[in-house]
Amino acid sequence: MTNDRYLAIFKVVNLIPHGKVASYGQIADLAGLPGRARLAGKALGYVPDGMQVNWHRVLRSNGQIAFAKGSEHAKLQIGKLQSENVAVLNHRVKLKEFQWQPDILTLLQELDF
């Protein structure tokens, strides 16, 4: 089920640096798919086996973990973020502190649009 839009999303997600996070909408925008935050979320549910995608660095636009509190996926995501020194409090990350802001070189050289 991998298509070019999904591959663009995966590429952007993998540009998020260690210790930073981004929102689904931000990922969609940077992948050249403005307004397609839900597509970014859907794509992360279809990462092919064997492909490394840093899905745990992607959150809702308010900094909230998208998985249900207490679920195995939520626990895994929180653990991965905390291992990167990203503070997760009450199922949420403070975006003002941890949100990725790509630099101009990343925007010009790493993105394909």
C-alpha positions in Angstrom: 0.0 0.0 0.0 3.0 2.3 -0.3 2.6 5.1 -2.8 4.5 8.3 -3.6 2.5 10.3 -1.1 3.3 7.9 1.7 7.0 7.8 0.7 7.1 11.6 0.8 5.5 11.5 4.3 8.0 8.9 5.5 10.9 10.9 4.2 9.8 14.0 6.1 9.2 12.1 9.3 12.7 10.7 9.1 14.1 14.3 8.9 12.8 15.1 12.4 15.9 15.2 14.5 16.4 13.2 17.7 14.7 15.0 20.6 12.3 16.9 18.4 8.6 16.4 17.4 6.3 17.5 14.6 2.6 17.5 14.1 0.7 15.5 11.5 -0.2 18.7 9.7 3.3 20.0 9.7 4.5 16.7 8.2 1.8 16.9 5.5 2.7 20.5 4.7 6.4 19.7 4.4 5.6 16.6 2.2 3.9 18.9 -0.2 0.4 17.7 0.9 -1.1 20.8 2.6 -4.2 20.2 4.6 -3.7 16.4 4.6 -2.8 15.8 8.3 -5.1 12.7 8.4 -3.3 11.3 5.4 0.0 11.7 7.3 -1.5 9.7 10.2 -2.8 7.1 7.9 0.5 6.7 6.1 2.3 6.1 9.5 -0.1 3.2 10.0 1.1 1.5 6.8 4.9 1.7 7.2 6.2 -1.4 5.3 7.9 -4.1 7.3 11.7 -3.5 7.4 11.4 0.3 6.7 12.7 2.5 9.5 10.3 5.5 10.1 10.6 7.6 13.2 6.8 7.6 13.7 7.1 8.3 17.4 8.1 11.9 16.8 4.8 12.8 15.3 1.9 14.2 17.4 -1.4 15.9 17.2 -1.3 19.7 16.5 -1.8 20.4 20.2 1.2 18.2 21.2 -1.0 15.3 22.3 -0.1 11.6 21.8 -2.7 10.3 19.3 -3.0 6.9 20.8 -5.4 6.2 23.7 -4.0 6.8 27.1 -2.6 3.5 28.6 -2.6 1.7 25.2 0.5 -0.3 24.3 1.2 2.0 21.3 0.9 5.1 23.6 3.3 3.5 26.1 5.8 2.7 23.3 5.6 6.2 21.8 6.1 7.8 25.2 9.0 5.6 26.1 10.7 6.3 22.7 10.2 10.1 23.2 11.4 10.0 26.8 14.5 8.1 25.7 15.3 11.1 23.4 14.8 13.5 26.4 11.4 14.8 25.2 9.3 15.5 28.2 5.8 13.9 28.0 3.4 15.1 30.7 -0.3 14.2 30.8 0.0 12.5 27.4 1.3 15.7 25.8 4.5 17.4 24.7 5.1 21.1 24.9 5.5 22.1 21.3 7.0 25.4 22.2 9.9 23.5 23.6 10.2 20.4 21.4 8.7 21.2 18.0 11.0 20.8 15.1 11.6 23.9 13.0 13.5 22.8 9.9 16.4 25.1 8.9 16.6 26.6 5.4 19.1 24.0 4.2 16.7 21.2 5.1 13.9 23.0 3.4 15.9 23.6 0.2 18.0 20.4 0.0 16.0 17.6 1.7 12.4 18.3 0.5 11.3 17.4 -3.0 8.9 20.2 -3.9 
